[in-house]
Amino acid sequence: MSSLKKYSFRNDYSEGAHPQILKALVETNLEQTVGYGEDRFCLEAAELIKGKLGRDDVDIHLIPGGTQTNLIAISAFLRPHEAVIAPLTGHIEVHETGAIEATGHKIITMEGRDGKLSPSDIEQAVDAHTDEHMVKPRLVYISNATEVGSIYTKAELEALSSACRQRKLLLFMDGARLGSALTSRENDLTLSEIANLVDAFYIGGTKNGALIGEALVICTDHLKEDFRFHIKQKGALLAKGRLLGIQFRELFRDNLFFDLAEHANTMAEKIQDALLSRNCPLLLHSPSNQIFPVLPNRVMERLAEDYSFEIQKKVDADHTMIRLVTSWATREDAVDEFIADLKGLL
């Protein structure tokens, strides 16, 4: 971010880590531990997460980043001829440089709605692939929250889970922004319910207060075997795995993970309410920490002089859709100043 800018709403990983995490990293810095995720911190973190899930029969692996988690999990779960069903907006389709395809698995994209897949999307994808001359759909990839800021309701996830089980498909949830989804005012899902409805998912730390790290939860037994071999082969088994374990221990030893996500949502809601009060069009009414307003170009260009944000797309000759993202560390005074400047321009 340029030093001339007032503030950045470009993403939810601009800052480092929550002070409680940094404090724990410093306090444990000289403690000697074993490596590769078998230290006491990683084991404690796994037990804390299992406690939140209310299940002891899941495997938990701490992996540095979201793209690594997606490609390792999906490639490990699939045989060479099997493919992934994903929404057109899915992160594995748009923003991972072909990582899934590079492991030899085709992505079958479906239009979906508001960034989400439905049972009818699954049926259509499966029915279109009829025999051994085509790839075989085997895994359904979804994100919660999605890449466009929407979230899955309990009824939607239950319907999707049922459709996958009827078709013998695996259901995998990208949880890079799961904290935002779970603390949304519109959410009616719990971590334990998610664990009972999907085959695997991950809890995102990178975008919710950690320096790095995602916690992959494997819920289905036959997917667990030899998974650490896959992590190692893909270069994600950290010698200093303690760095991940300490962070997730701090996030889940109390309510910190959820408190940080709730703050991000509160800041986003404040901005969205201001946009709606000025009748500003939105891609959708976002219940999470990502907002996609459509602004007149003159307003967008003026805001860009003082604030950082992503340009989503040109809507027409006079309007542009931008993406505003709040985080666990977003300052409320910066949000208030942004809103005042925005209202002045609109």
C-alpha positions in Angstrom: 0.0 0.0 0.0 1.3 3.4 -0.9 2.3 5.6 2.0 0.1 8.3 0.4 -3.0 6.2 0.8 -5.3 6.6 3.8 -6.1 2.9 4.2 -6.3 -0.4 2.3 -9.5 -2.5 1.8 -7.7 -4.6 -0.8 -7.7 -7.9 1.1 -7.9 -9.5 4.6 -4.3 -10.5 4.9 -2.6 -7.1 4.6 -1.6 -7.1 8.3 0.7 -9.6 10.1 -0.9 -11.5 13.0 -3.0 -10.8 16.0 -0.8 -9.7 19.0 -1.8 -12.7 21.1 -0.4 -15.0 18.4 2.8 -13.0 18.2 3.2 -13.0 22.0 2.8 -16.8 22.0 5.4 -17.2 19.2 7.9 -15.1 21.1 7.3 -16.8 24.5 7.8 -20.2 23.0 10.6 -19.2 20.7 13.5 -21.0 22.5 11.6 -24.1 23.4 12.9 -27.2 21.6 10.4 -29.3 19.9 10.2 -32.2 17.4 9.5 -31.2 13.8 7.0 -31.7 11.0 3.8 -31.1 12.8 4.4 -33.6 15.6 5.2 -31.1 18.3 3.0 -30.5 21.3 1.6 -27.2 19.9 0.3 -28.9 16.7 -1.1 -31.7 18.8 -2.8 -29.2 21.2 -4.2 -27.2 18.3 -5.7 -30.4 16.8 -7.3 -31.4 20.0 -8.8 -27.9 20.5 -10.3 -27.9 17.0 -11.7 -31.4 17.6 -13.3 -30.0 20.7 -15.0 -27.3 18.7 -16.2 -29.9 16.2 -17.4 -32.2 18.9 -15.6 -35.1 17.1 -12.6 -37.2 17.9 -12.7 -39.2 14.7 -11.4 -36.6 12.3 -7.8 -36.1 11.1 -6.4 -32.5 11.2 -3.4 -31.4 9.2 -1.9 -27.9 9.4 -0.8 -26.6 6.0 0.8 -23.2 5.2 -1.6 -21.8 2.6 -5.0 -22.2 1.0 -3.8 -23.0 -2.6 -1.5 -25.7 -1.1 -4.4 -27.1 0.9 -6.7 -27.3 -2.1 -4.2 -28.9 -4.5 -2.9 -31.4 -1.9 -6.3 -32.5 -0.7 -8.0 -32.7 -4.1 -5.1 -34.5 -5.8 -4.8 -36.9 -2.9 -8.6 -37.7 -2.9 -8.9 -38.3 -6.6 -7.7 -41.1 -9.0 -6.1 -39.9 -12.2 -9.2 -40.0 -14.4 -11.4 -38.2 -11.8 -12.5 -34.6 -12.0 -13.7 -31.7 -9.8 -17.0 -29.9 -10.1 -16.7 -26.3 -9.1 -18.5 -23.0 -9.6 -17.2 -20.6 -12.3 -16.1 -18.2 -9.6 -14.4 -20.9 -7.5 -10.9 -20.1 -6.3 -9.4 -23.2 -7.8 -10.8 -22.2 -11.1 -9.9 -18.5 -11.1 -7.0 -17.7 -8.8 -4.8 -20.7 -8.4 -2.8 -20.7 -11.6 -4.1 -24.0 -12.8 -2.9 -25.8 -9.7 -5.5 -28.5 -9.8 -5.1 -29.1 -13.5 -1.3 -29.3 -12.9 -1.9 -32.3 -10.7 -3.8 -34.0 -13.6 -7.4 -33.3 -12.7 -9.9 -31.4 -14.8 -12.2 -28.8 -13.3 -15.8 -29.0 -14.5 -17.2 -25.5 -14.0 -20.9 -24.8 -13.4 -22.6 -21.4 -13.5 -24.2 -21.7 -10.1 -25.8 -18.8 -8.4 -24.2 -16.1 -6.2 -21.0 -18.1 -6.2 -22.7 -21.2 -4.9 -23.5 -24.6 -6.3 -26.9 -26.4 -6.0 -28.0 -30.0 -6.4 -29.2 -29.3 -9.9 -25.7 -28.1 -10.8 -24.3 -31.4 -9.6 -26.9 -33.4 -11.4 -26.2 -31.6 -14.7 -22.4 -32.0 -14.4 -22.7 -35.7 -13.6 -25.2 -36.4 -16.3 -23.1 -34.7 -19.0 -20.2 -37.1 -18.3 -21.5 -40.5 -19.4 -18.6 -42.9 -20.0 -14.9 -43.7 -20.0 -14.3 -41.3 -23.0 -14.8 -38.4 -20.5 -13.4 -37.6 -17.1 -15.5 -38.9 -14.2 -16.9 -36.3 -11.8 -15.9 -37.4 -8.3 -15.4 -34.4 -6.1 -17.5 -31.2 -5.6 -15.6 -28.1 -4.5 -17.3 -25.2 -2.7 -16.2 -22.2 -0.7 -17.8 -20.8 2.5 -17.7 -17.8 2.4 -17.7 -17.8 -1.4 -15.4 -15.7 -3.6 -18.3 -13.2 -4.1 -19.1 -12.9 -0.4 -22.1 -15.2 -0.1 -22.5 -18.0 2.4 -24.1 -21.4 2.5 -27.1 -21.9 4.7 -27.6 -25.1 6.6 -30.5 -26.2 4.3 -28.3 -25.5 1.2 -25.4 -27.5 2.5 -27.6 -30.4 3.6 -29.2 -30.5 0.1 -25.7 -30.4 -1.5 -24.4 -33.1 0.8 -27.4 -35.4 0.1 -26.9 -34.9 -3.6 -23.2 -35.8 -3.4 -23.9 -38.9 -1.3 -26.6 -40.1 -3.7 -24.1 -39.7 -6.6 -21.1 -41.1 -4.6 -19.3 -37.8 -4.9 -16.9 -36.3 -2.3 -17.8 -32.9 -0.9 -14.9 -30.6 -0.1 -15.2 -27.1 1.4 -12.6 -24.4 1.0 -12.7 -22.5 4.3 -10.3 -19.7 3.6 -12.9 -17.3 5.0 -14.9 -19.8 7.1 -14.6 -17.6 10.1 -16.4 -14.8 8.3 -19.1 -17.3 7.2 -19.7 -18.8 10.6 -19.9 -15.4 12.4 -22.2 -13.8 9.8 -25.6 -12.6 11.0 -27.2 -14.8 8.4 -25.3 -18.0 9.2 -27.2 -20.9 10.8 -24.3 -23.5 10.4 -21.9 -24.7 13.1 -18.5 -26.2 12.7 -19.8 -29.5 13.9 -22.6 -29.5 11.4 -20.2 -28.8 8.6 -18.0 -31.7 9.7 -21.0 -34.0 9.5 -22.1 -32.8 6.0 -18.8 -32.7 4.1 -15.9 -35.2 3.5 -13.2 -32.7 4.2 -12.9 -28.9 4.7 -10.4 -26.4 6.0 -10.4 -23.7 8.6 -8.6 -20.6 7.3 -6.1 -18.9 9.5 -4.2 -16.7 7.0 -7.2 -14.5 6.4 -8.3 -14.5 10.0 -5.5 -13.3 12.3 -2.7 -15.8 11.7 0.6 -15.1 9.9 0.1 -18.2 7.8 -1.8 -21.4 8.0 -4.9 -23.4 7.3 -6.3 -26.4 9.3 -7.5 -29.2 7.0 -10.1 -31.4 8.6 -10.6 -34.8 7.0 -13.9 -36.3 8.1 -14.2 -39.4 5.9 -12.1 -42.4 6.9 -10.9 -43.7 3.5 -9.5 -40.3 2.7 -7.2 -40.2 5.7 -4.7 -42.9 4.8 -1.1 -41.8 4.0 -2.1 -38.1 3.8 1.1 -36.9 5.4 2.9 -38.5 2.5 1.0 -36.3 0.2 1.8 -33.2 2.2 5.5 -34.0 2.2 5.5 -34.8 -1.5 3.9 -31.4 -2.3 6.4 -29.5 -0.2 4.1 -28.4 2.6 5.3 -30.4 5.6 7.1 -27.7 7.5 10.1 -28.7 9.6 9.1 -26.0 12.0 5.5 -27.1 12.0 5.3 -25.5 15.5 4.8 -22.1 13.8 1.4 -23.3 12.6 0.5 -25.2 15.7 1.1 -22.3 18.0 -1.0 -20.0 15.9 -4.0 -22.4 15.8 -3.7 -23.1 19.5 -4.1 -19.4 20.2 -7.0 -19.0 17.8 -8.9 -21.9 19.3 -7.9 -22.0 23.0 -10.7 -19.4 23.6 -13.0 -17.5 21.2 -10.3 -15.5 19.4 -10.9 -17.1 16.0 -14.6 -16.2 16.1 -14.1 -12.8 17.7 -11.7 -11.7 14.9 -14.0 -12.9 12.1 -16.9 -11.1 13.8 -15.0 -7.9 13.8 -14.3 -8.1 10.1 -18.0 -8.7 9.4 -19.1 -5.8 11.6 -16.8 -3.5 9.7 -18.0 -4.7 6.3 -21.6 -4.4 7.4 -21.0 -0.8 8.3 -19.6 0.0 4.9 -22.4 -2.0 3.1 -25.1 -0.1 5.1 -23.5 3.2 4.0 -23.6 2.1 0.4 -27.2 1.0 0.6 -28.2 4.3 2.2 -26.9 6.0 -1.0 -28.8 3.4 -3.2 -25.5 2.1 -4.5 -25.9 -1.1 -6.6 -24.2 -4.2 -5.2 -23.3 -7.5 -6.8 -25.3 -9.1 -4.0 -26.2 -8.3 -0.4 -23.1 -9.7 1.2 -23.4 -11.3 4.7 -19.6 -11.6 5.0 -16.5 -9.4 4.9 -16.4 -8.9 1.1 -18.5 -6.2 -0.6 -18.8 -5.6 -4.3 -20.3 -2.2 -5.1 -20.8 -0.7 -8.5 -19.6 2.9 -8.5 -19.6 5.7 -11.1 -16.1 5.8 -12.6 -15.6 9.4 -11.3 -16.3 8.2 -7.7 -14.2 5.1 -8.1 -11.2 7.1 -9.4 -11.5 9.6 -6.7 -11.6 7.0 -4.0 -8.6 5.2 -5.5 -6.5 8.3 -4.8 -6.9 7.7 -1.1 -7.8 4.1 -0.7 -6.6 0.7 -2.0 -9.1 -1.8 -3.3 -9.5 -4.3 -6.1 -11.1 -3.5 -9.4 -13.5 -6.4 -10.0 -14.7 -5.5 -13.5 -15.9 -2.8 -15.8 -19.7 -2.8 -15.8 -20.2 -0.3 -18.6 -18.5 2.8 -20.0 -19.4 4.8 -16.9 -19.4 2.3 -14.0 -17.0 -0.1 -12.4 -17.5 -2.8 -9.8 -14.8 -2.9 -7.1 -14.1 -5.2 -4.2 -13.9 -4.0 -0.6 -12.5 -6.4 2.0 -12.4 -5.9 5.8 -10.3 -7.9 8.2 -9.8 -8.8 11.8 -7.5 -5.8 12.1 -9.6 -3.2 10.2 -9.7 0.0 12.2 -13.2 1.4 12.8 -11.9 5.0 12.5 -10.6 4.2 9.0 -14.0 2.7 8.1 -15.7 5.9 9.3 -13.4 8.1 7.3 -13.9 5.9 4.2 -17.7 6.2 4.7 -17.6 9.9 5.1 -15.5 10.3 1.9 -17.8 7.9 0.0 -20.9 9.7 1.0 -19.3 13.0 0.0 -18.7 11.7 -3.4 -22.0 9.9 -3.9 
